[in-house]
Amino acid sequence: MGYWVNTTYIHHADVSVVADALEAVCRAEGMERISSPAQRERALVEPMQYERALHNDLWGAAIFPGAPSWTVIQTAPPEFLAERAAGAPRMRLAELCRRLPASAFQLNIYDSAGAILAEVSESGEVLISGFNTSSDAADPFEWYEERLSEEFFEAQFRLHPFQDLIAGAALGDDLADAIARQFGAQNAAFCDNLVSVDTLVCHKPFSAPGGMALYFRWSGPSRQPYSSCASWTEYQATIRDET
């Protein structure tokens, strides 16, 4: 198993303002902010790691200060900001940027190799580069509802003037490390999927200085296809029972 990253960097200095805007985005989808659930043990197969946002009743977001004028977000499910609300024409990150307003980018590394860089302007314009090598990708140029381009096969900055920062990155690990050090700064160690798949999934205390962990619960009937499973065998059996 290689290195995986799904980290969002917002060009906004106020963590609390970003948190309020994210809460508004979630509330518009029927996700109500709740207190942190009780800490729990992690199972092998967790919906908050492996399922899309619309197949989860609980979302988590760790929001914390990065370099000056930057705020960083890790989420569970890890890419729910890159996904779209039901019937929406653009990803949730675009709506978040529009509400702030602020520009942002999300770096996605799949198994150390494939990389996708999604950039969003203050007005919600989306530019995406890279290709999709995630295990469930049937087409490397499809990423959620976005169509990638062979012209921009390599992840590259086009909206933000940061291309020189990543020009020498050979692997996804190098790319993620360069960006985390630059924009995560003193909190670079938290620009990692361990925050998403361990801290948030298990509802552990979030220790990034100046940061906060938020949780949002679906207000309608459950939409999860399964609960946490102790093994892949249990997961397969649960899925068969559901179908």
C-alpha positions as CSV (number, residue, x, y, z in Angstrom):
1,M,0.0,0.0,0.0
2,G,1.5,3.3,-1.0
3,Y,0.9,6.9,0.2
4,W,-2.5,8.4,0.0
5,V,-3.4,12.1,0.5
6,N,-6.6,14.1,0.1
7,T,-5.9,17.5,1.7
8,T,-7.6,20.8,1.0
9,Y,-5.8,24.2,1.4
10,I,-8.0,27.3,1.6
11,H,-6.5,30.8,1.0
12,H,-8.1,32.2,4.1
13,A,-6.5,33.1,7.4
14,D,-9.5,32.6,9.8
15,V,-10.2,29.0,10.8
16,S,-13.4,29.9,12.5
17,V,-14.8,31.7,9.4
18,V,-13.9,28.7,7.2
19,A,-15.6,26.4,9.8
20,D,-18.7,28.5,9.7
21,A,-18.8,28.5,5.9
22,L,-18.3,24.7,5.8
23,E,-21.1,24.3,8.3
24,A,-23.4,26.3,6.0
25,V,-22.5,24.1,3.1
26,C,-23.2,21.0,5.1
27,R,-26.5,22.3,6.5
28,A,-27.7,23.1,3.0
29,E,-27.6,19.3,2.4
30,G,-29.4,18.3,5.5
31,M,-26.2,17.7,7.5
32,E,-26.6,19.2,11.0
33,R,-23.5,20.0,13.1
34,I,-23.3,17.9,16.3
35,S,-20.9,17.6,19.2
36,S,-18.0,15.2,18.8
37,P,-19.3,11.6,19.0
38,A,-17.9,9.3,21.7
39,Q,-14.4,8.0,20.8
40,R,-14.5,4.5,19.4
41,E,-12.3,1.8,18.1
42,R,-11.6,1.6,14.4
43,A,-12.9,-1.3,12.4
44,L,-11.2,-2.7,9.3
45,V,-13.8,-1.4,6.8
46,E,-15.2,2.0,7.7
47,P,-17.9,3.8,5.6
48,M,-16.3,7.1,6.5
49,Q,-13.2,6.0,4.7
50,Y,-14.4,3.9,1.8
51,E,-17.9,5.3,0.9
52,R,-18.9,8.6,-0.7
53,A,-20.4,11.3,1.3
54,L,-23.9,10.7,0.1
55,H,-23.6,7.1,1.4
56,N,-22.7,8.2,4.9
57,D,-24.8,9.5,7.8
58,L,-21.8,11.2,9.5
59,W,-19.2,13.5,8.1
60,G,-16.1,14.8,9.9
61,A,-13.8,17.8,9.1
62,A,-10.5,18.7,10.8
63,I,-9.8,22.4,10.2
64,F,-6.6,24.1,11.3
65,P,-4.2,27.0,10.5
66,G,-1.4,26.5,8.0
67,A,1.0,29.1,6.7
68,P,0.0,32.8,7.1
69,S,-3.3,33.4,5.2
70,W,-3.9,29.6,4.7
71,T,-6.3,27.2,6.4
72,V,-6.1,23.4,5.9
73,I,-8.9,20.9,5.9
74,Q,-8.9,17.1,6.3
75,T,-12.2,15.3,6.0
76,A,-13.9,12.0,6.4
77,P,-15.0,10.8,3.9
78,P,-11.6,11.9,2.6
79,E,-12.8,13.5,-0.6
80,F,-16.3,14.8,0.3
81,L,-15.3,18.3,-0.7
82,A,-14.4,17.1,-4.1
83,E,-17.7,15.3,-4.5
84,R,-21.0,17.0,-5.4
85,A,-24.2,17.4,-3.5
86,A,-27.1,15.6,-5.0
87,G,-28.0,17.4,-8.2
88,A,-25.3,20.0,-7.8
89,P,-23.4,21.3,-10.9
90,R,-20.1,21.5,-9.1
91,M,-18.0,20.1,-6.3
92,R,-18.7,21.1,-2.7
93,L,-15.3,22.9,-2.5
94,A,-16.5,25.3,-5.2
95,E,-19.5,26.2,-3.0
96,L,-17.3,26.6,0.0
97,C,-15.0,29.0,-1.9
98,R,-17.9,31.0,-3.2
99,R,-19.3,31.4,0.3
100,L,-16.1,32.6,1.9
101,P,-15.1,34.0,-0.7
102,A,-11.6,32.5,-1.1
103,S,-9.6,30.4,-3.6
104,A,-8.5,26.9,-2.7
105,F,-6.9,23.7,-4.0
106,Q,-7.2,20.1,-3.0
107,L,-4.3,17.6,-3.6
108,N,-5.2,14.0,-4.0
109,I,-2.4,11.3,-4.2
110,Y,-3.3,7.7,-5.0
111,D,-0.9,5.0,-3.9
112,S,2.1,7.3,-4.2
113,A,1.8,7.5,-8.0
114,G,-1.3,9.1,-9.5
115,A,-2.1,12.7,-8.5
116,I,-5.0,15.0,-9.0
117,L,-4.9,18.7,-8.2
118,A,-8.2,20.5,-8.1
119,E,-8.1,24.3,-8.0
120,V,-11.0,26.5,-7.3
121,S,-11.3,30.3,-7.6
122,E,-13.1,32.7,-5.3
123,S,-16.1,32.6,-7.6
124,G,-16.2,28.8,-7.8
125,E,-14.5,28.2,-11.1
126,V,-12.9,24.7,-11.1
127,L,-9.6,23.7,-12.8
128,I,-8.4,20.1,-12.5
129,S,-5.2,18.5,-13.6
130,G,-3.7,15.0,-13.2
131,F,-5.2,11.5,-13.7
132,N,-7.1,9.1,-11.5
133,T,-5.3,5.9,-10.4
134,S,-7.6,5.1,-7.5
135,S,-8.6,1.5,-7.2
136,D,-12.2,2.0,-8.2
137,A,-11.4,4.2,-11.3
138,A,-12.6,2.6,-14.5
139,D,-11.3,5.5,-16.5
140,P,-8.2,7.5,-15.3
141,F,-9.7,10.6,-16.9
142,E,-12.9,10.4,-14.9
143,W,-12.9,11.8,-11.3
144,Y,-16.3,11.9,-9.7
145,E,-18.4,14.0,-12.1
146,E,-15.4,15.8,-13.5
147,R,-13.7,15.0,-16.8
148,L,-9.9,15.2,-16.8
149,S,-7.8,16.2,-19.8
150,E,-4.9,14.5,-21.5
151,E,-3.5,18.0,-22.1
152,F,-3.0,18.3,-18.3
153,F,-2.0,14.7,-17.6
154,E,0.4,15.9,-14.8
155,A,-0.9,17.6,-11.7
156,Q,0.0,21.2,-12.1
157,F,-1.0,24.6,-10.8
158,R,-2.8,26.7,-13.3
159,L,-5.0,29.0,-11.2
160,H,-2.5,29.6,-8.4
161,P,1.1,30.8,-9.0
162,F,2.8,27.8,-7.2
163,Q,4.0,25.6,-10.0
164,D,7.7,26.3,-9.3
165,L,7.1,24.8,-5.8
166,I,6.3,21.3,-7.2
167,A,8.2,21.4,-10.5
168,G,10.9,19.0,-9.1
169,A,8.5,16.5,-7.4
170,A,9.1,13.0,-8.9
171,L,6.4,11.1,-6.9
172,G,3.2,11.9,-5.3
173,D,4.9,11.6,-1.9
174,D,7.3,14.4,-2.9
175,L,4.5,16.5,-4.2
176,A,2.4,16.1,-1.0
177,D,5.4,16.8,1.2
178,A,6.4,20.0,-0.7
179,I,2.9,21.4,-0.5
180,A,2.4,20.4,3.2
181,R,5.6,22.1,4.2
182,Q,4.8,25.2,2.3
183,F,1.1,25.6,3.1
184,G,0.7,23.6,6.2
185,A,3.8,25.2,7.8
186,Q,3.9,24.6,11.5
187,N,1.0,22.1,11.2
188,A,2.4,20.2,8.2
189,A,2.4,17.0,10.1
190,F,-1.4,17.1,10.2
191,C,-1.7,17.5,6.3
192,D,-2.0,13.7,6.1
193,N,-4.8,11.2,5.7
194,L,-4.1,9.7,9.1
195,V,-6.2,12.6,10.4
196,S,-9.0,11.6,8.1
197,V,-9.0,7.8,8.5
198,D,-8.0,7.6,12.2
199,T,-8.7,10.8,14.1
200,L,-12.0,11.7,12.5
201,V,-13.3,8.1,11.9
202,C,-12.5,7.2,15.5
203,H,-13.6,10.7,16.9
204,K,-10.3,11.1,18.7
205,P,-9.2,14.5,20.1
206,F,-7.7,16.6,17.4
207,S,-4.4,18.1,18.6
208,A,-3.3,20.5,15.8
209,P,-2.6,23.9,17.5
210,G,-5.4,26.3,16.6
211,G,-7.5,23.6,15.0
212,M,-10.9,22.1,15.5
213,A,-12.8,19.0,14.6
214,L,-16.3,19.3,13.4
215,Y,-19.0,16.6,12.8
216,F,-22.2,16.7,10.8
217,R,-25.0,14.2,11.0
218,W,-27.6,13.4,8.3
219,S,-31.0,14.5,9.4
220,G,-33.0,12.1,7.2
221,P,-33.4,8.3,7.1
222,S,-30.2,6.4,7.1
223,R,-28.5,6.2,3.7
224,Q,-25.5,4.1,4.7
225,P,-25.3,0.8,2.8
226,Y,-23.5,-0.8,5.8
227,S,-22.0,-0.1,9.2
228,S,-18.4,-0.6,10.2
229,C,-17.2,-4.1,9.4
230,A,-14.5,-6.0,11.3
231,S,-13.3,-7.9,8.1
232,W,-13.7,-7.8,4.4
233,T,-15.6,-11.0,4.6
234,E,-18.2,-9.3,6.9
235,Y,-18.3,-6.4,4.5
236,Q,-19.0,-8.6,1.5
237,A,-21.7,-10.5,3.4
238,T,-23.3,-7.2,4.4
239,I,-23.3,-5.9,0.9
240,R,-24.9,-9.1,-0.4
241,D,-27.6,-8.9,2.3
242,E,-28.4,-5.3,1.3
243,T,-28.8,-6.2,-2.4
